[in-house]
Amino acid sequence: MACALTTVDNPYDPFADFDKWFLFDIVGGYNSCGYLARIANTSEQLTEAENMAEIERAIDEIVLFNPLLYKKITK
């Protein structure tokens, strides 16, 4: 199951309409992709499964500390 980080006010689905989701996110000043990249400890030396698990861990951490701003969505 894939997961993604989004803000609670973003009306777009990052899975289905990434371009509109990203534009809304950047114009709103959130830079969620950059925030996630700073928190997730991914590496080319890890497997894809390990990197995906690390991204999900980072999303969970971001949502835990910012529940009024961010939410996790799954596909």
N, CA, C and O of each residue as an XYZ file, in Angstrom:
300
protein
N       0.848     -1.176      0.000
C       0.000      0.000      0.000
C       0.895      1.241      0.000
O       1.820      1.353      0.805
N       0.615      2.144     -0.889
C       1.381      3.388     -0.983
C       0.756      4.435     -0.065
O      -0.456      4.443      0.152
N       1.593      5.308      0.465
C       1.086      6.389      1.294
C       1.732      7.703      0.855
O       2.789      7.717      0.224
N       1.071      8.797      1.206
C       1.563     10.118      0.838
C       1.234     11.096      1.949
O       0.318     10.879      2.742
N       1.990     12.161      1.990
C       1.777     13.252      2.931
C       1.044     14.366      2.206
O       1.387     14.697      1.070
N       0.042     14.947      2.846
C      -0.654     16.091      2.272
C      -1.101     17.002      3.400
O      -1.118     16.606      4.566
N      -1.457     18.205      3.046
C      -2.007     19.126      4.031
C      -3.517     18.917      4.101
O      -4.136     18.460      3.140
N      -4.094     19.251      5.229
C      -5.526     19.008      5.425
C      -6.383     19.869      4.502
O      -7.538     19.528      4.248
N      -5.844     20.976      3.997
C      -6.631     21.866      3.144
C      -6.411     21.653      1.649
O      -7.047     22.323      0.836
N      -5.532     20.741      1.275
C      -5.257     20.529     -0.142
C      -6.354     19.642     -0.735
O      -6.505     18.491     -0.326
N      -7.123     20.170     -1.699
C      -8.243     19.392     -2.243
C      -7.835     18.351     -3.282
O      -8.670     17.560     -3.720
N      -6.576     18.340     -3.680
C      -6.130     17.451     -4.752
C      -5.493     16.184     -4.198
O      -4.895     16.189     -3.122
N      -5.631     15.110     -4.946
C      -5.075     13.807     -4.586
C      -3.673     13.698     -5.188
O      -3.523     13.745     -6.409
N      -2.648     13.553     -4.348
C      -1.285     13.464     -4.896
C      -1.054     12.210     -5.738
O      -0.121     12.176     -6.540
N      -1.880     11.187     -5.572
C      -1.757      9.985     -6.388
C      -2.379     10.193     -7.769
O      -1.799      9.800     -8.781
N      -3.553     10.808     -7.805
C      -4.303     10.932     -9.048
C      -4.020     12.214     -9.823
O      -4.144     12.235    -11.047
N      -3.644     13.278     -9.128
C      -3.461     14.579     -9.774
C      -2.280     15.314     -9.145
O      -2.434     16.390     -8.567
N      -1.108     14.715     -9.271
C       0.068     15.243     -8.589
C       0.385     16.687     -8.973
O       0.727     17.490     -8.105
N       0.278     17.027    -10.242
C       0.639     18.379    -10.668
C      -0.194     19.443     -9.961
O       0.352     20.431     -9.470
N      -1.505     19.251     -9.905
C      -2.366     20.218     -9.212
C      -2.116     20.184     -7.709
O      -2.097     21.224     -7.049
N      -1.924     18.973     -7.171
C      -1.617     18.853     -5.744
C      -0.334     19.613     -5.421
O      -0.292     20.365     -4.447
N       0.703     19.429     -6.219
C       2.001     20.061     -5.983
C       1.903     21.583     -6.098
O       2.469     22.302     -5.274
N       1.197     22.076     -7.105
C       1.035     23.515     -7.286
C       0.326     24.127     -6.081
O       0.759     25.159     -5.569
N      -0.755     23.504     -5.626
C      -1.467     23.991     -4.446
C      -0.533     24.013     -3.239
O      -0.537     24.971     -2.465
N       0.255     22.976     -3.081
C       1.172     22.845     -1.948
C       2.249     23.929     -1.975
O       2.539     24.539     -0.946
N       2.830     24.168     -3.120
C       3.902     25.161     -3.240
C       3.352     26.575     -3.094
O       3.919     27.390     -2.365
N       2.253     26.870     -3.782
C       1.652     28.211     -3.700
C       1.222     28.512     -2.257
O       1.306     29.654     -1.806
N       0.770     27.500     -1.552
C       0.378     27.665     -0.153
C       1.552     27.815      0.794
O       1.363     28.098      1.977
N       2.777     27.627      0.283
C       3.975     27.785      1.100
C       4.313     26.592      1.975
O       5.111     26.716      2.904
N       3.725     25.441      1.696
C       3.960     24.275      2.540
C       5.259     23.533      2.203
O       6.005     23.159      3.108
N       5.531     23.320      0.933
C       6.693     22.549      0.478
C       6.753     21.195      1.192
O       7.775     20.823      1.769
N       5.632     20.469      1.136
C       5.538     19.180      1.818
C       6.567     18.168      1.325
O       7.085     17.377      2.115
N       6.867     18.185      0.031
C       7.872     17.254     -0.503
C       9.243     17.531      0.108
O       9.963     16.603      0.477
N       9.593     18.785      0.211
C      10.874     19.156      0.812
C      10.927     18.800      2.284
O      11.948     18.318      2.773
N       9.837     19.034      2.994
C       9.752     18.699      4.415
C       9.922     17.195      4.601
O      10.684     16.753      5.461
N       9.214     16.416      3.799
C       9.329     14.968      3.885
C      10.751     14.511      3.561
O      11.273     13.605      4.210
N      11.367     15.123      2.576
C      12.742     14.756      2.202
C      13.725     15.029      3.338
O      14.704     14.300      3.496
N      13.476     16.065      4.125
C      14.360     16.377      5.256
C      14.188     15.386      6.402
O      15.141     15.118      7.133
N      12.986     14.840      6.566
C      12.706     13.943      7.695
C      13.029     12.486      7.371
O      13.513     11.752      8.232
N      12.766     12.072      6.149
C      12.972     10.671      5.751
C      14.453     10.404      5.500
O      15.109     11.138      4.760
N      14.959      9.370      6.109
C      16.363      8.972      5.939
C      16.472      7.898      4.862
O      16.772      6.739      5.148
N      16.225      8.303      3.625
C      16.308      7.370      2.505
C      17.732      7.333      1.961
O      18.541      8.220      2.232
N      18.016      6.299      1.197
C      19.367      6.127      0.665
C      19.330      5.231     -0.566
O      18.491      4.336     -0.668
N      20.224      5.471     -1.476
C      20.368      4.589     -2.636
C      20.881      3.214     -2.217
O      20.743      2.241     -2.959
N      21.466      3.140     -1.040
C      21.987      1.861     -0.555
C      20.893      0.979      0.059
O      21.125     -0.201      0.324
N      19.712      1.542      0.284
C      18.593      0.773      0.811
C      17.781      0.198     -0.350
O      17.844      0.705     -1.470
N      17.032     -0.846     -0.080
C      16.144     -1.396     -1.090
C      14.945     -0.469     -1.259
O      14.708      0.411     -0.431
N      14.200     -0.670     -2.325
C      13.001      0.143     -2.538
C      12.016     -0.041     -1.381
O      11.400      0.921     -0.921
N      11.874     -1.274     -0.921
C      10.966     -1.557      0.193
C      11.424     -0.849      1.470
O      10.602     -0.318      2.217
N      12.728     -0.843      1.717
C      13.257     -0.158      2.899
C      13.040      1.352      2.798
O      12.682      1.996      3.783
N      13.253      1.909      1.619
C      13.023      3.342      1.425
C      11.549      3.686      1.591
O      11.221      4.706      2.197
N      10.663      2.858      1.065
C       9.225      3.109      1.208
C       8.807      3.037      2.680
O       7.990      3.838      3.133
N       9.359      2.093      3.415
C       9.066      1.988      4.849
C       9.573      3.215      5.591
O       8.911      3.700      6.509
N      10.728      3.718      5.210
C      11.286      4.911      5.848
C      10.447      6.144      5.526
O      10.242      6.999      6.388
N       9.970      6.238      4.306
C       9.095      7.360      3.934
C       7.805      7.306      4.745
O       7.336      8.337      5.227
N       7.236      6.135      4.898
C       6.019      6.015      5.696
C       6.283      6.374      7.156
O       5.454      7.026      7.792
N       7.419      5.958      7.686
C       7.779      6.310      9.067
C       7.867      7.822      9.219
O       7.372      8.383     10.197
N       8.500      8.480      8.246
C       8.654      9.934      8.282
C       7.290     10.630      8.180
O       7.041     11.614      8.877
N       6.422     10.126      7.325
C       5.075     10.697      7.210
C       4.350     10.577      8.547
O       3.726     11.532      9.010
N       4.436      9.407      9.160
C       3.791      9.207     10.462
C       4.332     10.182     11.503
O       3.571     10.698     12.321
N       5.628     10.436     11.478
C       6.240     11.375     12.419
C       5.753     12.804     12.172
O       5.427     13.526     13.114
N       5.707     13.199     10.917
C       5.248     14.550     10.565
C       3.803     14.745     11.018
O       3.469     15.777     11.600
N       2.951     13.766     10.754
C       1.547     13.861     11.147
C       1.414     13.875     12.670
O       0.576     14.596     13.212
N       2.224     13.092     13.354
C       2.182     13.047     14.815
C       2.464     14.421     15.414
O       1.794     14.833     16.362
N       3.446     15.129     14.872
C       3.837     16.416     15.437
C       3.078     17.605     14.844
O       3.147     18.710     15.383
N       2.354     17.393     13.739
C       1.606     18.475     13.081
C       0.221     17.998     12.646
O      -0.121     18.127     11.470
N      -0.584     17.454     13.555
C      -1.858     16.838     13.154
C      -2.904     17.830     12.650
O      -3.847     17.423     11.971
N      -2.767     19.092     12.955
C      -3.731     20.075     12.480
C      -3.396     20.576     11.080
O      -4.219     21.230     10.439
N      -2.194     20.271     10.606
C      -1.758     20.747      9.295
C      -1.600     19.619      8.283
O      -1.962     19.783      7.118
N      -1.064     18.477      8.708
C      -0.754     17.388      7.775
C      -1.595     16.156      8.051
O      -2.054     15.920      9.168
N      -1.781     15.375      6.987
C      -2.438     14.073      7.147
C      -1.783     13.082      6.176
O      -1.167     13.455      5.177
N      -1.947     11.824      6.519
C      -1.414     10.726      5.698
C      -2.580     10.145      4.912
O      -3.652      9.883      5.456
N      -2.342      9.948      3.613
C      -3.353      9.285      2.794
C      -2.728      8.034      2.186
O      -1.520      7.978      1.955
N      -3.559      7.044      1.935
C      -3.069      5.786      1.377
C      -3.826      5.443      0.121
O      -4.941      5.907     -0.119
N      -3.182      4.615     -0.671
C      -3.777      4.164     -1.924
C      -3.677      2.663     -1.985
O      -4.118      2.054     -2.959
